[in-house]
Each structure stands twice: as structure tokens, then as C-alpha cells.
Amino acid sequence: ELFDRLSHLPEALSTNYNIRYARDTSVNDLKNSNVILSGSQDANPWVEVFEPQMNFVLQDDLSRGIRAFSNRAPQPGEKDRYQSDDYEYGVLAFLPNLNNTGNVLIVEGTSVAGTQAISDFLFSEGLLESFLAKVAKQDGSIPHFEILLESRNLSGSASRSQILAYRLH
């Protein structure tokens, strides 16, 4: 859904981007390009390359049916773990690529509904813009960041989501 929405933006000229499966991506793409990675590390193993610099990291115990984001450095009022049950969780991470020559946008969730919550956040009028205005530097540039979103799972789809926590890098 994310790439379908992106490809329909007026700014998305077909000559400016390539959509690839994870299996067709190389480490050089992550070093030298601006990249969007969608899906958890079990669906897209390239996400794991960026986890050492992330605070919110997906932890799975699929044998027990547990999917949760660990919070490596909880701030006051935050949990150290956000496990999907009544709620689904998604992380949007905007990080430097491996050579610090571009950026990587990571979109992952505890389920399809968690990933959809990120997509809704990106494309809903004003939500992303409001967050970016809040974290923008004085010169107007945007720092690298991570956002943890929470959403209700309604029959496999995300309902209205909210930001639970974020980190600036």
C-alpha cells in the first residue's frame, strides 16, 4: 500500500525511483542511495542493517505469536516494550544511509495494520507536517528521527493512530 500511495504522488516521476524486492537490493544501494525500506526484518532483512542505530527495534517470538517493539532507552512515562495485542505498533525511522551521503526511511510494524498506521501517518493531511514542524532545526532542516505509533487493529486494518514516543538522532 505504501508504494502504491507513493507512486501516485505528483512528485513521483517514474525516472526518479526504482521499486525493488528486498532480494534484488544490494548493500551498495544502502550505501549510496536514498532508500525506503518497508516491512519488518523477517520480510525485509535489510532493516536489520540499521537496527544498531535505532531505539525502537522489532522483537519477534513467532513460535509464541509475540511481536513487539523494544524501547532500548525508555524515557519517563514510556514502556520498555510495546507488544501487539489490542493495539498494533509501527515505527517510522528516518536515518542516514550507510555512507552518510543520503537517507533511509524505514517503515515497519508489528503487523500489516501496524505498517498501515505508518502509511496513514505519512499520507494523512497535516500529521507528518505537524511532527516535522515540531522537530525542525532553526535553519529549517529536519534531523534524523524515529517515531513509534500506536493504532487499534480493526479487522486487520489500522484505525486512527497516535505518536507514543519519538527520538531525534
Phi, psi and omega in degrees: 000319181302311183289330175296316178295316179299317184292345179263002176287143179300331181286344185274088176274135186300342179276353185259356181208161175230137174257126182228151169288156178303323182294341181261007180262146178240165178298330177297327175299322182282342178274322195241001186233163165278131188224144169246124177248123181240135180111156179285172184297336177286333177267329182223092186298345179293338177301323182301331180299329184263353183299327179301333179262005182260147175272319182261110186236132180289129178240122181246141165230079187295334178295332178255002179072029182253128174229127184207154171262128173273147179250101188295331181222077182300137174267166179307132179088355180260152174275162175271353181206136178240099185263136179288131172207266174286338181240155172246155183232149177220150177238134172245117181240128176247106189231163174288149174291179188294335178258006184057033179250357181196197185230158176233132174249120181252129179236111180216152181219169177286348178198181174300321179295323177295319177292323178297325178300321177294315179301315178298319178299317181295325189252356177281139184305117170088342185294306179295317181300320179296316178297313182297323178296324181291324186258355182300143176285169182300330179278003178091352180286157182255125177286162172292148187204170169226143176233133172255119180251148175242139179214146172286144176263108179251099180054043176087001178240152180281138170264191181307132183251163178221150176284124176268322183199159173209160177226141172258142181252000000 
